[in-house]
């Protein structure tokens, strides 16, 4: 009783793998709305922000308005600025701003 071992050839295995549907991860959405959520949260709370531009300039103020390409920063005792998002290196909450300010987004001056 000689039994013959049946083993598929390499080309047969490759053909079987080729017929399977390749499952890929779906591409992430272009817009996640995380940025929109962040801007809305800071605008509603009138959080004083520090915006650092690509040229190294530092802007202090409250984000008053935003759209796809730019943000409007309200500054106390200085002109308001419309800043292109492409010119912003990064931004963060102003650490000098004390909670419980005067309600306009600027710290109490004592």
OpenMM code with the backbone's topology and positions (N, CA, C; nanometers):
from openmm import Vec3, app, unit

residues = "UNK UNK UNK UNK UNK UNK UNK UNK UNK UNK UNK UNK UNK UNK UNK UNK UNK UNK UNK UNK UNK UNK UNK UNK UNK UNK UNK UNK UNK UNK UNK UNK UNK UNK UNK UNK UNK UNK UNK UNK UNK UNK UNK UNK UNK UNK UNK UNK UNK UNK UNK UNK UNK UNK UNK UNK UNK UNK UNK UNK UNK UNK UNK UNK UNK UNK UNK UNK UNK UNK UNK UNK UNK UNK UNK UNK UNK UNK UNK UNK UNK UNK UNK UNK UNK UNK UNK UNK UNK UNK UNK UNK UNK UNK UNK UNK UNK UNK UNK UNK UNK UNK UNK UNK UNK UNK UNK UNK UNK UNK".split()
positions = [
    Vec3(0.0797, -0.1172, 0.0000),
    Vec3(0.0000, 0.0000, 0.0000),
    Vec3(0.0853, 0.1255, 0.0000),
    Vec3(0.1158, 0.1644, -0.1113),
    Vec3(0.1857, 0.2910, -0.1257),
    Vec3(0.0829, 0.4024, -0.1440),
    Vec3(0.0937, 0.4964, -0.0536),
    Vec3(0.0029, 0.6099, -0.0643),
    Vec3(0.0816, 0.7263, -0.1205),
    Vec3(0.0177, 0.7976, -0.2073),
    Vec3(0.0822, 0.9123, -0.2690),
    Vec3(0.0399, 1.0375, -0.1911),
    Vec3(0.1377, 1.1139, -0.1492),
    Vec3(0.1114, 1.2369, -0.0769),
    Vec3(0.0699, 1.3441, -0.1769),
    Vec3(-0.0478, 1.4020, -0.1536),
    Vec3(-0.0966, 1.5058, -0.2441),
    Vec3(-0.0669, 1.6409, -0.1794),
    Vec3(0.0152, 1.7147, -0.2447),
    Vec3(0.0554, 1.8450, -0.1952),
    Vec3(0.0348, 1.9467, -0.3078),
    Vec3(-0.0307, 2.0616, -0.2756),
    Vec3(-0.0523, 2.1599, -0.3830),
    Vec3(0.0799, 2.2243, -0.4234),
    Vec3(0.0872, 2.2637, -0.5473),
    Vec3(0.2075, 2.3311, -0.5951),
    Vec3(0.2024, 2.4784, -0.5532),
    Vec3(0.3136, 2.5426, -0.5606),
    Vec3(0.3237, 2.6825, -0.5220),
    Vec3(0.2327, 2.7704, -0.6078),
    Vec3(0.2227, 2.7416, -0.7351),
    Vec3(0.1372, 2.8219, -0.8235),
    Vec3(-0.0099, 2.8071, -0.7851),
    Vec3(-0.0513, 2.6878, -0.7397),
    Vec3(-0.1897, 2.6683, -0.6962),
    Vec3(-0.2195, 2.7513, -0.5715),
    Vec3(-0.1254, 2.7584, -0.4796),
    Vec3(-0.1436, 2.8370, -0.3569),
    Vec3(-0.1526, 2.9847, -0.3918),
    Vec3(-0.0678, 3.0317, -0.4815),
    Vec3(-0.0715, 3.1718, -0.5216),
    Vec3(-0.2026, 3.2055, -0.5911),
    Vec3(-0.2555, 3.1143, -0.6700),
    Vec3(-0.3846, 3.1374, -0.7363),
    Vec3(-0.4968, 3.1496, -0.6340),
    Vec3(-0.4926, 3.0650, -0.5303),
    Vec3(-0.5963, 3.0708, -0.4271),
    Vec3(-0.5891, 3.2025, -0.3505),
    Vec3(-0.4682, 3.2475, -0.3187),
    Vec3(-0.4524, 3.3739, -0.2470),
    Vec3(-0.4933, 3.4923, -0.3337),
    Vec3(-0.4689, 3.4828, -0.4620),
    Vec3(-0.5035, 3.5905, -0.5538),
    Vec3(-0.6531, 3.6067, -0.5697),
    Vec3(-0.7273, 3.5001, -0.5535),
    Vec3(-0.8722, 3.5092, -0.5695),
    Vec3(-0.9411, 3.5652, -0.4461),
    Vec3(-0.8755, 3.5635, -0.3327),
    Vec3(-0.9343, 3.6207, -0.2122),
    Vec3(-0.9431, 3.7725, -0.2261),
    Vec3(-1.0430, 3.8283, -0.1651),
    Vec3(-1.0585, 3.9736, -0.1670),
    Vec3(-0.9637, 4.0326, -0.0641),
    Vec3(-0.8805, 4.1218, -0.1100),
    Vec3(-0.7864, 4.1879, -0.0206),
    Vec3(-0.8625, 4.2912, 0.0617),
    Vec3(-0.8597, 4.2764, 0.1926),
    Vec3(-0.9272, 4.3709, 0.2804),
    Vec3(-0.8276, 4.4773, 0.3227),
    Vec3(-0.8600, 4.6001, 0.2911),
    Vec3(-0.7755, 4.7119, 0.3284),
    Vec3(-0.8510, 4.7988, 0.4272),
    Vec3(-0.7748, 4.8681, 0.5076),
    Vec3(-0.8362, 4.9629, 0.5990),
    Vec3(-0.8950, 5.0769, 0.5168),
    Vec3(-1.0109, 5.1232, 0.5557),
    Vec3(-1.0666, 5.2371, 0.4811),
    Vec3(-0.9813, 5.3619, 0.5040),
    Vec3(-0.9734, 5.4449, 0.4031),
    Vec3(-0.8954, 5.5670, 0.4183),
    Vec3(-0.9646, 5.6588, 0.5187),
    Vec3(-0.8868, 5.7266, 0.6009),
    Vec3(-0.9484, 5.8149, 0.7010),
    Vec3(-1.0178, 5.9328, 0.6327),
    Vec3(-1.1187, 5.9875, 0.6983),
    Vec3(-1.1887, 6.1001, 0.6369),
    Vec3(-1.0995, 6.2230, 0.6275),
    Vec3(-1.1259, 6.3047, 0.5282),
    Vec3(-1.0467, 6.4263, 0.5090),
    Vec3(-1.0667, 6.5224, 0.6259),
    Vec3(-1.1893, 6.5314, 0.6761),
    Vec3(-1.2220, 6.6229, 0.7853),
    Vec3(-1.2718, 6.5422, 0.9049),
    Vec3(-1.2035, 6.5548, 1.0197),
    Vec3(-1.2437, 6.4793, 1.1384),
    Vec3(-1.3289, 6.5623, 1.2333),
    Vec3(-1.3366, 6.6906, 1.2116),
    Vec3(-1.4099, 6.7876, 1.2934),
    Vec3(-1.3479, 6.8076, 1.4315),
    Vec3(-1.2332, 6.7509, 1.4605),
    Vec3(-1.1653, 6.7749, 1.5877),
    Vec3(-1.1184, 6.9204, 1.5957),
    Vec3(-1.0686, 6.9720, 1.4854),
    Vec3(-1.0234, 7.1109, 1.4817),
    Vec3(-1.1418, 7.2049, 1.5063),
    Vec3(-1.2542, 7.1783, 1.4399),
    Vec3(-1.3737, 7.2610, 1.4585),
    Vec3(-1.4196, 7.2578, 1.6035),
    Vec3(-1.4208, 7.1403, 1.6641),
    Vec3(-1.4622, 7.1258, 1.8029),
    Vec3(-1.3718, 7.2087, 1.8940),
    Vec3(-1.2408, 7.2046, 1.8696),
    Vec3(-1.1453, 7.2796, 1.9515),
    Vec3(-1.1704, 7.4297, 1.9405),
    Vec3(-1.1855, 7.4814, 1.8179),
    Vec3(-1.2091, 7.6241, 1.8002),
    Vec3(-1.3393, 7.6679, 1.8660),
    Vec3(-1.4447, 7.5918, 1.8490),
    Vec3(-1.5740, 7.6273, 1.9079),
    Vec3(-1.5645, 7.6296, 2.0598),
    Vec3(-1.4973, 7.5315, 2.1172),
    Vec3(-1.4816, 7.5259, 2.2626),
    Vec3(-1.4073, 7.6486, 2.3141),
    Vec3(-1.2987, 7.6872, 2.2477),
    Vec3(-1.2198, 7.8027, 2.2912),
    Vec3(-1.2969, 7.9332, 2.2700),
    Vec3(-1.3744, 7.9422, 2.1632),
    Vec3(-1.4526, 8.0621, 2.1361),
    Vec3(-1.5631, 8.0792, 2.2404),
    Vec3(-1.6339, 7.9718, 2.2715),
    Vec3(-1.7428, 7.9806, 2.3679),
    Vec3(-1.6920, 8.0156, 2.5071),
    Vec3(-1.5784, 7.9620, 2.5452),
    Vec3(-1.5214, 7.9899, 2.6771),
    Vec3(-1.4437, 8.1216, 2.6787),
    Vec3(-1.4262, 8.1823, 2.5611),
    Vec3(-1.3464, 8.3049, 2.5469),
    Vec3(-1.2093, 8.2874, 2.6116),
    Vec3(-1.1480, 8.1750, 2.5813),
    Vec3(-1.0166, 8.1410, 2.6353),
    Vec3(-0.9098, 8.2265, 2.5695),
    Vec3(-0.8274, 8.2870, 2.6509),
    Vec3(-0.7154, 8.3656, 2.5972),
    Vec3(-0.6112, 8.2674, 2.5436),
    Vec3(-0.5695, 8.2891, 2.4203),
    Vec3(-0.4788, 8.1983, 2.3512),
    Vec3(-0.3492, 8.2700, 2.3156),
    Vec3(-0.2458, 8.1894, 2.2972),
    Vec3(-0.1181, 8.2370, 2.2440),
    Vec3(-0.1011, 8.1696, 2.1088),
    Vec3(-0.0859, 8.2505, 2.0042),
    Vec3(-0.0678, 8.1984, 1.8687),
    Vec3(0.0742, 8.2309, 1.8263),
    Vec3(0.1511, 8.1283, 1.7934),
    Vec3(0.2893, 8.1473, 1.7481),
    Vec3(0.2912, 8.1281, 1.5967),
    Vec3(0.3369, 8.2307, 1.5273),
    Vec3(0.3399, 8.2267, 1.3814),
    Vec3(0.4702, 8.1665, 1.3307),
    Vec3(0.4733, 8.1307, 1.2030),
    Vec3(0.5926, 8.0703, 1.1433),
    Vec3(0.7152, 8.1603, 1.1546),
    Vec3(0.6944, 8.2911, 1.1506),
    Vec3(0.8063, 8.3851, 1.1599),
    Vec3(0.8559, 8.4058, 1.3014),
    Vec3(0.7933, 8.3392, 1.4010),
    Vec3(0.8349, 8.3519, 1.5396),
    Vec3(0.7565, 8.4570, 1.6168),
    Vec3(0.6683, 8.5305, 1.5495),
    Vec3(0.5871, 8.6314, 1.6176),
    Vec3(0.4880, 8.5630, 1.7110),
    Vec3(0.4603, 8.6284, 1.8229),
    Vec3(0.3683, 8.5736, 1.9216),
    Vec3(0.2492, 8.6677, 1.9347),
    Vec3(0.1292, 8.6131, 1.9199),
    Vec3(0.0059, 8.6896, 1.9268),
    Vec3(-0.0734, 8.6412, 2.0476),
    Vec3(-0.1182, 8.7329, 2.1335),
    Vec3(-0.2036, 8.7005, 2.2477),
    Vec3(-0.3429, 8.7529, 2.2181),
    Vec3(-0.4444, 8.6715, 2.2417),
    Vec3(-0.5805, 8.7180, 2.2220),
    Vec3(-0.6808, 8.6050, 2.2313),
    Vec3(-0.8053, 8.6386, 2.1991),
    Vec3(-0.9161, 8.5441, 2.2050),
    Vec3(-0.9609, 8.5141, 2.0627),
    Vec3(-0.9806, 8.3871, 2.0313),
    Vec3(-1.0295, 8.3502, 1.8982),
    Vec3(-1.1768, 8.3916, 1.8911),
    Vec3(-1.2063, 8.4799, 1.7988),
    Vec3(-1.3408, 8.5338, 1.7858),
    Vec3(-1.4178, 8.4640, 1.6750),
    Vec3(-1.3473, 8.4154, 1.5727),
    Vec3(-1.4115, 8.3609, 1.4545),
    Vec3(-1.3097, 8.2750, 1.3813),
    Vec3(-1.3561, 8.1763, 1.3053),
    Vec3(-1.2654, 8.0938, 1.2256),
    Vec3(-1.3389, 8.0423, 1.1028),
    Vec3(-1.2636, 8.0024, 1.0028),
    Vec3(-1.3190, 7.9293, 0.8888),
    Vec3(-1.2131, 7.8311, 0.8409),
    Vec3(-1.2287, 7.7812, 0.7222),
    Vec3(-1.1394, 7.6770, 0.6709),
    Vec3(-0.9941, 7.7240, 0.6609),
    Vec3(-0.9736, 7.8524, 0.6289),
    Vec3(-0.8392, 7.9009, 0.5994),
    Vec3(-0.7795, 7.9969, 0.7013),
    Vec3(-0.8623, 8.0566, 0.7890),
    Vec3(-0.8077, 8.1588, 0.8771),
    Vec3(-0.8822, 8.1650, 1.0109),
    Vec3(-0.8212, 8.2391, 1.1053),
    Vec3(-0.8838, 8.2647, 1.2346),
    Vec3(-0.8779, 8.4149, 1.2606),
    Vec3(-0.9770, 8.4659, 1.3318),
    Vec3(-0.9775, 8.6065, 1.3715),
    Vec3(-0.9473, 8.6115, 1.5204),
    Vec3(-0.8432, 8.6862, 1.5577),
    Vec3(-0.8003, 8.6962, 1.6960),
    Vec3(-0.8327, 8.8360, 1.7477),
    Vec3(-0.9118, 8.8415, 1.8540),
    Vec3(-0.9466, 8.9680, 1.9202),
    Vec3(-0.8404, 8.9965, 2.0252),
    Vec3(-0.7801, 9.1153, 2.0165),
    Vec3(-0.6749, 9.1517, 2.1111),
    Vec3(-0.7178, 9.2742, 2.1897),
    Vec3(-0.6799, 9.2793, 2.3154),
    Vec3(-0.7138, 9.3916, 2.4017),
    Vec3(-0.6152, 9.5055, 2.3759),
    Vec3(-0.6677, 9.6253, 2.3552),
    Vec3(-0.5886, 9.7468, 2.3320),
    Vec3(-0.5009, 9.7400, 2.2077),
    Vec3(-0.5294, 9.6500, 2.1176),
    Vec3(-0.4563, 9.6392, 1.9911),
    Vec3(-0.5566, 9.6014, 1.8830),
    Vec3(-0.5216, 9.6235, 1.7568),
    Vec3(-0.6159, 9.5867, 1.6503),
    Vec3(-0.6383, 9.4351, 1.6439),
    Vec3(-0.7592, 9.3976, 1.6038),
    Vec3(-0.7885, 9.2557, 1.5821),
    Vec3(-0.7124, 9.2086, 1.4589),
    Vec3(-0.6818, 9.0790, 1.4549),
    Vec3(-0.6049, 9.0242, 1.3429),
    Vec3(-0.6795, 8.9098, 1.2772),
    Vec3(-0.6711, 8.9034, 1.1468),
    Vec3(-0.7189, 8.7890, 1.0697),
    Vec3(-0.5934, 8.7142, 1.0259),
    Vec3(-0.5735, 8.5937, 1.0803),
    Vec3(-0.4491, 8.5191, 1.0587),
    Vec3(-0.4782, 8.3965, 0.9740),
    Vec3(-0.4013, 8.3794, 0.8694),
    Vec3(-0.4145, 8.2595, 0.7865),
    Vec3(-0.3642, 8.1389, 0.8659),
    Vec3(-0.4377, 8.0289, 0.8618),
    Vec3(-0.3973, 7.9090, 0.9360),
    Vec3(-0.2631, 7.8557, 0.8877),
    Vec3(-0.2338, 7.8776, 0.7603),
    Vec3(-0.1062, 7.8289, 0.7062),
    Vec3(0.0128, 7.9026, 0.7672),
    Vec3(-0.0104, 8.0207, 0.8268),
    Vec3(0.0977, 8.0977, 0.8886),
    Vec3(0.1147, 8.0642, 1.0368),
    Vec3(0.0256, 7.9808, 1.0922),
    Vec3(0.0311, 7.9461, 1.2342),
    Vec3(0.1201, 7.8248, 1.2541),
    Vec3(0.2218, 7.8407, 1.3373),
    Vec3(0.3079, 7.7270, 1.3708),
    Vec3(0.2374, 7.6399, 1.4741),
    Vec3(0.1913, 7.7015, 1.5840),
    Vec3(0.1130, 7.6302, 1.6857),
    Vec3(0.0433, 7.7330, 1.7730),
    Vec3(-0.0510, 7.6850, 1.8541),
    Vec3(-0.1215, 7.7719, 1.9482),
    Vec3(-0.1500, 7.6944, 2.0750),
    Vec3(-0.1654, 7.7682, 2.1840),
    Vec3(-0.1943, 7.7051, 2.3125),
    Vec3(-0.2655, 7.8056, 2.4016),
    Vec3(-0.3260, 7.7549, 2.5100),
    Vec3(-0.3929, 7.8416, 2.6054),
    Vec3(-0.2890, 7.9253, 2.6784),
    Vec3(-0.3204, 8.0529, 2.6987),
    Vec3(-0.2276, 8.1447, 2.7649),
    Vec3(-0.2125, 8.1050, 2.9115),
    Vec3(-0.0925, 8.0667, 2.9555),
    Vec3(-0.0744, 8.0242, 3.0947),
    Vec3(-0.0881, 8.1397, 3.1939),
    Vec3(-0.0744, 8.2644, 3.1486),
    Vec3(-0.0862, 8.3797, 3.2370),
    Vec3(-0.2315, 8.4161, 3.2645),
    Vec3(-0.3241, 8.3586, 3.1885),
    Vec3(-0.4662, 8.3880, 3.2064),
    Vec3(-0.5167, 8.3172, 3.3307),
    Vec3(-0.5755, 8.3919, 3.4215),
    Vec3(-0.6289, 8.3339, 3.5436),
    Vec3(-0.7759, 8.3020, 3.5240),
    Vec3(-0.8185, 8.1896, 3.5784),
    Vec3(-0.9597, 8.1537, 3.5742),
    Vec3(-1.0378, 8.2545, 3.6561),
    Vec3(-1.1630, 8.2737, 3.6198),
    Vec3(-1.2480, 8.3658, 3.6932),
    Vec3(-1.2160, 8.5099, 3.6607),
    Vec3(-1.1822, 8.5367, 3.5359),
    Vec3(-1.1502, 8.6729, 3.4920),
    Vec3(-1.2755, 8.7574, 3.4908),
    Vec3(-1.2720, 8.8662, 3.4141),
    Vec3(-1.3828, 8.9603, 3.4130),
    Vec3(-1.4912, 8.9243, 3.3107),
    Vec3(-1.4860, 8.8058, 3.2536),
    Vec3(-1.5911, 8.7601, 3.1639),
    Vec3(-1.5705, 8.7953, 3.0174),
    Vec3(-1.4695, 8.8757, 2.9855),
    Vec3(-1.4475, 8.9099, 2.8467),
    Vec3(-1.3296, 8.8351, 2.7863),
    Vec3(-1.2768, 8.7368, 2.8585),
    Vec3(-1.1668, 8.6579, 2.8054),
    Vec3(-1.0306, 8.7124, 2.8391),
    Vec3(-1.0275, 8.8222, 2.9143),
    Vec3(-0.9000, 8.8815, 2.9512),
    Vec3(-0.8857, 8.8774, 3.1018),
    Vec3(-0.7638, 8.8668, 3.1546),
    Vec3(-0.7451, 8.8557, 3.3001),
    Vec3(-0.7791, 8.9864, 3.3699),
    Vec3(-0.8148, 8.9742, 3.4967),
    Vec3(-0.8373, 9.0935, 3.5788),
    Vec3(-0.7035, 9.1610, 3.6040),
    Vec3(-0.7027, 9.2920, 3.5948),
    Vec3(-0.5813, 9.3678, 3.6228),
    Vec3(-0.6012, 9.4341, 3.7585),
    Vec3(-0.5164, 9.4015, 3.8513),
    Vec3(-0.5304, 9.4544, 3.9869),
    Vec3(-0.4105, 9.5367, 4.0236),
] * unit.nanometer
topology = app.Topology()
chain = topology.addChain("A")
for resn in residues:
    res = topology.addResidue(resn, chain)
    for name in ("N", "CA", "C"):
        topology.addAtom(name, app.Element.getBySymbol(name[0]), res)
